[in-house]
Amino acid sequence: MKVVPISILNSISISVFGLMPTFALAHEPGAHVHGVASLQVAVEDKTLTMNFSSPLDNLIGFEHKAHNQAEVAKVQSMINQFYKKPSLFIPTKTAECQIKTINLDSLVIKKKPENVTKKPEHEEEAGHADLDGEFIFTCNRPENMRDLQVNLFKVFPNLHQLNVEVVSTRGQTAAKLTPENNQISW
């Protein structure tokens, strides 16, 4: 795994990251690439926050509202996978982290969490829809937090690369995870 320490992590600092509303870190326009997703990770005090963004094609094979029962079943299966235990995101075991909150947002999900801004209309109309997810963990021993294992590739075979950025008290790190290399350390 090639881990690259970076001095400025897409202009995100720990303090700014902690103040940003849910899903505010969604990718910029033009960053929609099939097979690639992004994950921003922030470790602050006893909280581990992850913001995930992926084209729906990576997760369910299409990027529009479900039109038939087969597509509805794919959407429900995707949702179930994100809520399934053990998690698709496994923090350092000795940090003793427990999932506190999971919020998923996409045009294929009928009920959206509160305080979530709607995706720009041009994205939905262009047929390039995403899933944005926020995962918040509470950790009893955050000082032990050193890595994150990501099991998305096993469940979503259309996902080939995950661009991960981590901000913690130890600094900032970035890595490109793949099915063969699914863990980032910091």
N, C-alpha and C positions, 0 to 999 in steps of 0.2 A: 504494500500500500504506500502510495506516495502522499505524504502529508505535508502541506505547505503552510507554515506559519505566515500570517499576513498582518500588516500593521493597521490597515483600515479594511474592515469587513463590510464592503458595500455601504459604507458610511453609517454603519450601525454600531453604536456603543452599547455597553451593558445598560446604562441609564436610559438611553433612548429606546432600546429594545423592550425594556420593562414597561415603558409608558405607552407603547403603541397598542392600538385596539386590536381585537381579534381579527385575523386575516389581513392585517395591514401590510404584511410582508409578502403578499402574493407577488408573483413574478411580474416583471415589467412587460408592456406590450412588445410583441415580437419575439418573446422568449419561449413561445409555445413550440416545443419540439417533441414529436412522438418518440417514445422510448426513453425519454429523459424527464426526471422530476427533480424537485429541490426540497431541501430540508434545512431550516434555520433552527439552531439549538441555542438556548440561553440557560446558563446555570447561575442562579443568584440566590444567595442565602439557602433556604431549604426547598427552593422551587426549581424544577427542571421544566422549561417550556419549549415545546417544539412546534414549529409552523411548517406544514407540509403542503406542497402544491404540485399537482400532476395533471397533465392532459388526461381526460377521461378515457381516451383510447388505450392508455397504458393499463388501466384498471378494469374496464368492462368491454373494450373493443369497439366502442362507438362514442360519439360526442353530441348527442341530441337527447331530448326527452324520450323516455321509453314509449315505443309505439305499439308494442304487443306484449303478451305474457312472458315470452322468452326474455325480452329486454328488461321487463320489470323484475324478473327473477335474477338477472345479472346485477342489476342495481342493488337489490336487497342483499344478495350474496356479498357484494363489495362492502356495503354498510356493516353487515354482520362480521366480516373479517376485521374491520377496524375496532369493533367492540369486543372481539373474541379474546379470551384468556388462554394461554399466555399472550402477551402483547406482541404486536409486530415490531415494537421498539423496546429493546431490553437494555436498561441502564446497568451500570456496574452493580452487581448483586450486593456487595458489601455496603453500598450507599443506602440500602433499604428503602427504595423508592416505591411508592404506590400511586397508581393512576388516580387522579382527583377529578379531572374534567376532560371530556372528549367532545369537540364540536366539529361537525362536518358541514360543509356548504358547497352546493353545486346546483345547477339548474335541474339536475335529475332527481334531487332530493326535495320532496314536497314541502316539508316543514323545515324552515331555516331557524337557526338559533337567534335569540334576541341580540340586538345591537350589531348586526352584521350588515354591512352595506352590500347592496346588490351589485353583481358584476356589470360592467359596462355593456350596454345593448349591442355594440358592434361585435363583441366577443361571441355572444350567443347567436347572433344573426350569421356570423361567418362560419358557424359550425365548429368552432375551436373552443369547446368548453372544457373546464377544469374541475377538479375536486380540490378544495382547500380544506385543510384540517388543522385544528389546534389541539395539542395534547399537553396537559399540564399534570405533572407529577409532584408529589410532596415527598421529600427525602429525609429520613431520620438522621442519616449520617452523610450529609452532603460533602464533607471533607474527603470522603472516599470516592467521589464521583470522578472517574478517569476515562470512561469509554462508553460507547453505545453500540450495541449490535442491532442491525436493521434486517428484519426478516421479510421485507416486502417482496423481494425477488422470488421467493419460493411460492408465494401466493398469487403474484401478478406477473406471469411470464413475459408479458409485453413490455415490462419495465426492464431496461438494460443498464441504466446509469442513474445514480442519485448524487446530485451535487449537494454536499453537506457543508454548512458553515457553523462553527461553534464559537460562542463567546462565553468565557467563564472568568473566574478570578485568576486563573492561571494564564490567561491570554486568549488569543484568537487563533483558530485553526480552520483549515478548509481541506476537503478531500473529495475525490470522486469515487463513490462506492459502486461496485458491480456485483453480479451474482457470485463471482469467485472471491470477492473481497468485500464483505458486508459489515465491517466494523471500523469505527473511527475511534482513535485514542487522543487524549489531550493531557 
